[in-house]
Amino acid sequence: MSTFMAKKDVNGRKWYVLDAAGKPLGKTAVAAADILRGKVKPEYTPHVDCGDFVIIINAEKAVLTGNKLTQKYYRHHSGWTGGLKEIQYSTLMAKRPEFAMEQAVKGMLPKNSLGTAAMKRLRVVKGAEHGHEAQKPIVID
């Protein structure tokens, strides 16, 4: 018996909706990353892009456990001397909760072309309404 190797886009891609309301940001990001990679499918193959689309709704209602709101920072550097910028997560979740969720998912994906392709299939929405009803997404609890 030979090992099954999936081909790219064998069965097409499905759309899934994850509701982040009242759930920890990290646990929602893990569920989204698994679907984006295709790890929830029985035909998962590590070197093939076989993931699905994910829509995360209610990103502003995601919670950070412990003291992460005050102790955790989003940091990025411009490349210039003294160019370190940092934003506390309490400010980031108040102003740009979609960005915080995207960064959490991005950190859980591979740092190569598979991760880049997976991030293009992620949609994060601040409220409960998303514009993808025509794709008939499957709601995951």
Secondary structure per residue as TSV (DSSP state, phi and psi in degrees):
chain	resnum	aa	ss	phi	psi
A	1	M	-	360.0	133.4
A	2	S	-	-97.7	158.5
A	3	T	-	-76.3	135.7
A	4	F	-	-77.4	130.7
A	5	M	-	-120.3	118.1
A	6	A	-	-71.2	148.0
A	7	K	-	-97.5	161.2
A	8	K	T	-66.5	129.3
A	9	D	T	58.7	49.8
A	10	V	S	-69.2	-50.6
A	11	N	S	-107.4	11.3
A	12	G	-	79.6	173.5
A	13	R	-	-112.0	138.5
A	14	K	-	-99.9	165.5
A	15	W	E	-112.7	137.1
A	16	Y	E	-127.7	148.9
A	17	V	E	-117.1	126.8
A	18	L	E	-112.7	131.5
A	19	D	E	-99.1	120.2
A	20	A	-	-92.3	1.4
A	21	A	T	-63.4	120.4
A	22	G	T	75.6	2.2
A	23	K	S	-104.6	152.0
A	24	P	B	-62.3	141.3
A	25	L	H	-57.0	-42.9
A	26	G	H	-67.5	-39.6
A	27	K	H	-68.6	-36.6
A	28	T	H	-66.2	-40.2
A	29	A	H	-65.6	-37.2
A	30	V	H	-63.9	-45.8
A	31	A	H	-62.1	-41.5
A	32	A	H	-66.2	-42.5
A	33	A	H	-64.2	-38.2
A	34	D	H	-64.5	-41.6
A	35	I	H	-69.3	-41.2
A	36	L	H	-62.6	-36.4
A	37	R	H	-77.8	-26.0
A	38	G	T	94.9	14.7
A	39	K	T	-70.3	-13.7
A	40	V	T	-86.1	-5.2
A	41	K	S	-93.6	145.9
A	42	P	T	-69.4	-22.8
A	43	E	T	-94.6	25.2
A	44	Y	-	-60.2	132.2
A	45	T	-	-131.0	124.7
A	46	P	T	-59.3	-33.5
A	47	H	T	-95.7	6.8
A	48	V	S	-117.5	139.5
A	49	D	-	-81.1	93.3
A	50	C	-	-121.2	24.8
A	51	G	-	-84.2	174.8
A	52	D	-	-115.4	176.0
A	53	F	E	-82.5	146.2
A	54	V	E	-132.8	132.3
A	55	I	E	-114.8	122.5
A	56	I	E	-105.4	120.0
A	57	I	E	-106.2	162.8
A	58	N	-	57.7	45.2
A	59	A	G	-63.8	-30.4
A	60	E	G	-73.2	-14.8
A	61	K	G	-96.2	2.1
A	62	A	-	-69.2	146.4
A	63	V	B	-111.5	153.1
A	64	L	-	-111.8	125.9
A	65	T	-	-82.2	162.0
A	66	G	T	66.2	-141.7
A	67	N	T	-100.9	22.3
A	68	K	H	-63.8	-30.8
A	69	L	H	-60.4	-34.1
A	70	T	H	-101.0	-27.6
A	71	Q	H	-97.7	-19.6
A	72	K	-	-93.2	140.2
A	73	Y	E	-127.7	144.8
A	74	Y	E	-94.1	121.3
A	75	R	E	-119.4	140.0
A	76	H	E	-147.3	157.0
A	77	H	E	-124.6	138.4
A	78	S	-	-79.1	-16.7
A	79	G	S	99.4	-12.6
A	80	W	S	-94.4	161.4
A	81	T	T	-61.0	128.8
A	82	G	T	72.9	20.6
A	83	G	-	-94.0	19.0
A	84	L	E	-76.7	125.5
A	85	K	E	-116.2	137.9
A	86	E	E	-139.7	141.7
A	87	I	E	-129.1	130.8
A	88	Q	E	-69.8	144.6
A	89	Y	H	-65.1	-25.2
A	90	S	H	-64.1	-40.1
A	91	T	H	-70.9	-42.5
A	92	L	H	-63.6	-42.3
A	93	M	H	-70.2	-27.1
A	94	A	H	-77.0	-39.1
A	95	K	H	-92.8	-44.8
A	96	R	-	-137.2	69.0
A	97	P	H	-66.1	-27.1
A	98	E	H	-64.7	-40.8
A	99	F	H	-64.5	-40.9
A	100	A	H	-62.7	-41.1
A	101	M	H	-68.0	-41.5
A	102	E	H	-61.6	-41.2
A	103	Q	H	-66.7	-36.0
A	104	A	H	-66.1	-41.9
A	105	V	H	-69.5	-41.7
A	106	K	H	-60.6	-36.6
A	107	G	T	-68.5	-18.0
A	108	M	T	-98.7	0.7
A	109	L	S	-102.1	159.2
A	110	P	-	-65.8	149.5
A	111	K	S	-91.9	62.2
A	112	N	S	-152.1	-164.1
A	113	S	H	-66.7	-26.9
A	114	L	H	-67.3	-40.5
A	115	G	H	-67.4	-38.5
A	116	T	H	-63.7	-44.2
A	117	A	H	-65.7	-36.4
A	118	A	H	-67.5	-38.9
A	119	M	H	-64.7	-27.4
A	120	K	T	-71.6	-17.4
A	121	R	T	-95.4	5.7
A	122	L	E	-99.1	132.5
A	123	R	E	-124.8	127.2
A	124	V	E	-119.5	130.4
A	125	V	-	-122.5	139.7
A	126	K	S	-68.7	-46.9
A	127	G	S	-97.1	-162.3
A	128	A	S	-89.6	-12.0
A	129	E	-	-97.4	131.9
A	130	H	-	-127.2	157.3
A	131	G	S	-96.6	31.5
A	132	H	-	-121.1	35.6
A	133	E	G	-67.4	-27.8
A	134	A	G	-66.5	-23.3
A	135	Q	G	-82.7	-4.1
A	136	K	-	52.6	63.2
A	137	P	-	-71.3	150.9
A	138	I	E	-92.8	126.9
A	139	V	E	-84.1	128.3
A	140	I	E	-111.4	132.6
A	141	D	-	-87.8	360.0
